[in-house]
Amino acid sequence: MNRPKVVVTGMGAMTPLSHTAQGFWEGLTAGRSGIGPMTLCDPTDFPCRIAGEVKGFDPAQYIAAREARRMARFSQLAVAAALQAVEDANLRVEATASHRVGALLGNGNGGFPTTEEGCRTLVARGGARVSPFFFPMTLPNMAASNVSRILGLRGYNSTVITACAASNQAIGEAVETLRRGAADVMLTGGAEAGISQLGLAGFCAMRALSVRNDEPLRASRPFDAQRDGFVPAEGSAVLILETEAHALSRGANILCEVAGFGSTSDAFHPVQPEESGAGAIMAMRIALEDAGVGTDEVDYVNAHGTSTALNDAVETTAIRGLFGERAYRIPVSSTKSMVGHSLGAAGSLEAVACVKTITDGVIHPTVNYEYPDPGCDLDYVPNTARRANARVALSNAFGFGGQNACLVFKRYDGG
């Protein structure tokens, strides 16, 4: 394939474990949970009262106060992560080249808490009292827009809104943008900050959330036989992607390559995955083929691993379906076991984990794995991190609507 390599040169993250990518990774490898009592809304009347929140986040550390007041929290988190990533990559966006630098982020709900607040204002005080910044705060594209505006990125700009697959698909589409020559640098990843009573009500009505309120640290338990639903979460991570030529020309520190991307639809059900895992298998297969990587070369799978009964079983089936007997020899772990499910941002956090797995030679654990499930019988790296020479990592993201998006990260060995 005669196309440019796409490489990662920087990362930033705002997560329930830490306000930096490195701190996030250290928390993951230590097996530390960032889940606790919900504080961003009053959950008293709901069966789920826990969440993975970005605790102590002060947007004033990253954004001027006037700007911050005009942004919803998901945009604030995205801007903070983007600023970190630019600094980590030692990237200087020159005015003459700013049209060659773009932003492409994934998001699920936009400014959902702000939407709820606007509706409450409308009902209680009338439409004239709704903020004039209601739309600029709530629209899902505003995270990428604000990142571009504040950093002066005048290149390709877009937003992917494919539920829990959004970040993976955004990163994949950013790779394609670079491959086709539409940009030299892309800021990509995702952001989500939807913790609100309205969001909580919707998921609780579906019985999708964990109700282990008395033991929040043990509530998210992907692949465990006693899992009872996912834990809602928020966060953002942004990666700096560049063409290899551009990264080398400026002497950037190349962390790894994003080598493959695959996206499919189950075309099956509004919220449930198709039980054979056929759509997930195809997405993983397309990503590996795009990367030029065989199933015998994959050293690690970062699972979607939500801690719901059906998702974990179907994902296990899909991994077995793709890898056959070798599936039992591939380490699989779930980042969500420690930070919960940040929906449209989840893939971006997991991308950071995949990059660090390759650069640091460590696979983070799936915590709270205590009771084996006969239907989930792979090596989930239970409870303790593991040293590993991981050259190729596959990251899965599967969202409502049957949206599947998979990425392949690969160790960078030079031209």
GISUL-V921521 format. One record per backbone hydrogen bond with DSSP energy under -0.5 kcal/mol. NH is the residue of the N-H (numbers start at 1). CO is the residue of the C=O. E is the energy in kcal/mol with one decimal. If there is no record, write none. Layout:
nh: {NH | NH}
co: {CO | CO}
e: {E | E}
This chain:
nh: {3 | 7 | 8 | 9 | 10 | 12 | 14 | 15 | 24 | 25 | 26 | 27 | 28 | 29 | 30 | 31 | 32 | 34 | 36 | 38 | 43 | 46 | 49 | 51 | 52 | 53 | 55 | 57 | 59 | 61 | 62 | 63 | 68 | 69 | 70 | 70 | 71 | 75 | 76 | 77 | 78 | 79 | 80 | 81 | 82 | 83 | 84 | 85 | 86 | 87 | 88 | 89 | 90 | 91 | 93 | 94 | 97 | 98 | 98 | 100 | 101 | 102 | 103 | 104 | 105 | 106 | 107 | 111 | 112 | 113 | 115 | 116 | 117 | 118 | 119 | 120 | 121 | 122 | 123 | 124 | 125 | 126 | 126 | 129 | 130 | 134 | 137 | 138 | 139 | 142 | 143 | 145 | 146 | 147 | 148 | 149 | 150 | 151 | 152 | 153 | 154 | 154 | 155 | 155 | 158 | 160 | 165 | 166 | 167 | 169 | 170 | 171 | 172 | 173 | 174 | 175 | 176 | 177 | 178 | 179 | 180 | 181 | 182 | 183 | 184 | 185 | 186 | 187 | 188 | 188 | 189 | 190 | 191 | 192 | 200 | 201 | 202 | 203 | 204 | 205 | 206 | 207 | 208 | 210 | 213 | 215 | 216 | 218 | 219 | 220 | 221 | 224 | 225 | 227 | 228 | 229 | 230 | 232 | 233 | 234 | 235 | 236 | 237 | 238 | 239 | 240 | 241 | 241 | 242 | 243 | 244 | 247 | 248 | 249 | 250 | 251 | 252 | 254 | 255 | 255 | 256 | 257 | 258 | 259 | 259 | 260 | 262 | 264 | 266 | 277 | 281 | 282 | 283 | 284 | 285 | 286 | 287 | 288 | 289 | 290 | 291 | 292 | 292 | 293 | 297 | 298 | 299 | 300 | 301 | 302 | 303 | 303 | 312 | 313 | 314 | 315 | 316 | 317 | 318 | 319 | 320 | 321 | 322 | 323 | 324 | 326 | 327 | 328 | 329 | 330 | 331 | 331 | 332 | 333 | 335 | 337 | 338 | 339 | 340 | 341 | 342 | 345 | 346 | 348 | 349 | 350 | 351 | 352 | 353 | 354 | 355 | 356 | 357 | 358 | 359 | 360 | 361 | 362 | 363 | 364 | 365 | 366 | 366 | 367 | 369 | 370 | 372 | 373 | 373 | 374 | 376 | 380 | 383 | 384 | 385 | 386 | 388 | 390 | 391 | 393 | 394 | 395 | 396 | 397 | 399 | 401 | 402 | 403 | 404 | 404 | 405 | 406 | 407 | 408 | 409 | 409 | 410 | 411 | 413}
co: {1 | 242 | 256 | 240 | 240 | 238 | 236 | 18 | 20 | 21 | 22 | 23 | 24 | 25 | 26 | 28 | 27 | 338 | 51 | 49 | 41 | 43 | 47 | 36 | 232 | 51 | 53 | 54 | 57 | 58 | 59 | 59 | 64 | 65 | 66 | 67 | 68 | 72 | 72 | 73 | 74 | 75 | 76 | 77 | 78 | 79 | 80 | 81 | 82 | 83 | 84 | 85 | 87 | 86 | 91 | 92 | 94 | 94 | 95 | 97 | 98 | 185 | 156 | 187 | 158 | 189 | 160 | 138 | 110 | 193 | 111 | 112 | 113 | 114 | 115 | 116 | 117 | 118 | 119 | 120 | 121 | 121 | 122 | 126 | 127 | 131 | 133 | 134 | 135 | 139 | 140 | 141 | 142 | 143 | 144 | 145 | 146 | 147 | 148 | 148 | 98 | 152 | 98 | 101 | 103 | 105 | 162 | 163 | 344 | 165 | 166 | 167 | 168 | 169 | 170 | 171 | 172 | 173 | 174 | 175 | 176 | 178 | 177 | 177 | 100 | 100 | 241 | 102 | 186 | 239 | 104 | 237 | 106 | 235 | 196 | 197 | 198 | 199 | 200 | 201 | 202 | 204 | 203 | 230 | 211 | 212 | 213 | 215 | 216 | 216 | 219 | 221 | 371 | 224 | 229 | 307 | 208 | 230 | 341 | 52 | 192 | 14 | 190 | 12 | 188 | 10 | 186 | 239 | 7 | 184 | 5 | 243 | 244 | 245 | 246 | 248 | 247 | 252 | 8 | 253 | 8 | 410 | 6 | 257 | 408 | 408 | 406 | 404 | 402 | 274 | 277 | 278 | 279 | 280 | 281 | 282 | 283 | 284 | 285 | 286 | 287 | 288 | 289 | 288 | 294 | 295 | 392 | 392 | 331 | 394 | 301 | 333 | 308 | 309 | 310 | 311 | 312 | 313 | 314 | 315 | 316 | 317 | 318 | 319 | 320 | 323 | 324 | 325 | 326 | 327 | 299 | 329 | 379 | 301 | 333 | 334 | 335 | 335 | 336 | 231 | 340 | 342 | 343 | 345 | 345 | 346 | 347 | 348 | 349 | 350 | 351 | 352 | 353 | 354 | 355 | 356 | 357 | 357 | 386 | 362 | 28 | 380 | 381 | 365 | 366 | 368 | 370 | 223 | 376 | 372 | 373 | 378 | 366 | 382 | 29 | 363 | 361 | 388 | 389 | 409 | 300 | 407 | 302 | 405 | 403 | 270 | 399 | 399 | 264 | 402 | 397 | 262 | 395 | 260 | 393 | 407 | 257 | 391 | 411}
e: {-1.4 | -2.9 | -2.8 | -2.5 | -0.7 | -2.1 | -3.1 | -3.0 | -2.2 | -2.3 | -2.4 | -2.1 | -2.2 | -2.7 | -1.4 | -1.4 | -2.6 | -3.4 | -2.5 | -2.3 | -0.8 | -2.5 | -0.5 | -2.7 | -2.5 | -0.9 | -1.5 | -1.1 | -0.6 | -2.1 | -2.0 | -2.8 | -2.8 | -2.0 | -0.7 | -1.2 | -1.6 | -0.6 | -2.0 | -2.6 | -1.8 | -2.7 | -2.3 | -2.4 | -2.6 | -2.6 | -1.9 | -2.3 | -2.5 | -1.9 | -2.9 | -2.2 | -1.0 | -2.4 | -0.6 | -1.2 | -1.4 | -0.8 | -0.6 | -2.2 | -1.4 | -2.3 | -1.9 | -2.6 | -1.5 | -2.0 | -2.3 | -1.9 | -1.9 | -0.6 | -2.3 | -2.4 | -2.4 | -2.5 | -2.1 | -2.3 | -2.3 | -2.4 | -2.2 | -2.6 | -3.1 | -0.9 | -1.0 | -1.6 | -1.4 | -1.8 | -1.7 | -1.9 | -2.2 | -2.0 | -0.8 | -2.1 | -2.8 | -2.4 | -2.4 | -2.7 | -2.7 | -2.0 | -1.1 | -2.4 | -1.3 | -0.8 | -0.7 | -2.2 | -2.0 | -2.5 | -2.1 | -1.7 | -0.6 | -2.4 | -2.7 | -2.6 | -2.5 | -2.9 | -2.2 | -2.1 | -2.0 | -2.1 | -2.0 | -2.6 | -2.1 | -1.3 | -2.0 | -0.6 | -2.8 | -1.9 | -2.9 | -2.8 | -0.6 | -2.5 | -1.1 | -2.0 | -2.0 | -2.3 | -2.6 | -2.7 | -2.0 | -2.2 | -2.6 | -2.2 | -1.0 | -1.2 | -2.2 | -2.2 | -2.1 | -1.1 | -0.5 | -1.6 | -1.3 | -0.5 | -0.8 | -1.7 | -3.4 | -1.8 | -0.5 | -2.0 | -2.2 | -0.5 | -1.7 | -1.9 | -2.6 | -2.2 | -1.6 | -2.3 | -3.8 | -2.7 | -3.0 | -0.7 | -2.3 | -1.7 | -2.4 | -2.5 | -2.7 | -2.1 | -1.3 | -1.2 | -2.7 | -0.9 | -3.2 | -0.5 | -0.8 | -3.3 | -2.3 | -0.9 | -2.0 | -1.4 | -2.3 | -1.7 | -2.0 | -2.0 | -2.9 | -2.3 | -2.1 | -2.4 | -2.6 | -2.8 | -2.2 | -2.2 | -2.6 | -2.7 | -1.7 | -0.8 | -0.7 | -2.7 | -2.0 | -0.6 | -2.0 | -1.0 | -2.3 | -3.0 | -0.9 | -2.2 | -1.8 | -1.2 | -2.7 | -2.9 | -1.9 | -2.2 | -2.5 | -2.6 | -2.4 | -2.4 | -2.0 | -2.5 | -2.2 | -1.4 | -1.7 | -1.4 | -2.2 | -1.0 | -0.6 | -0.6 | -3.0 | -1.9 | -0.6 | -1.2 | -2.0 | -1.1 | -2.0 | -3.3 | -0.7 | -2.5 | -1.5 | -0.8 | -1.6 | -2.2 | -1.8 | -1.6 | -1.7 | -2.1 | -2.6 | -2.4 | -2.1 | -1.8 | -2.4 | -2.7 | -1.3 | -0.5 | -3.1 | -0.5 | -0.6 | -0.6 | -2.2 | -0.7 | -0.6 | -1.1 | -0.6 | -0.5 | -0.7 | -0.5 | -2.2 | -1.1 | -2.4 | -1.1 | -0.6 | -2.2 | -2.3 | -1.5 | -0.8 | -2.7 | -2.6 | -2.7 | -2.5 | -0.9 | -3.7 | -2.0 | -1.1 | -1.1 | -2.6 | -0.5 | -2.8 | -2.9 | -2.1 | -2.3 | -3.0 | -0.5 | -2.9 | -2.7 | -0.6}
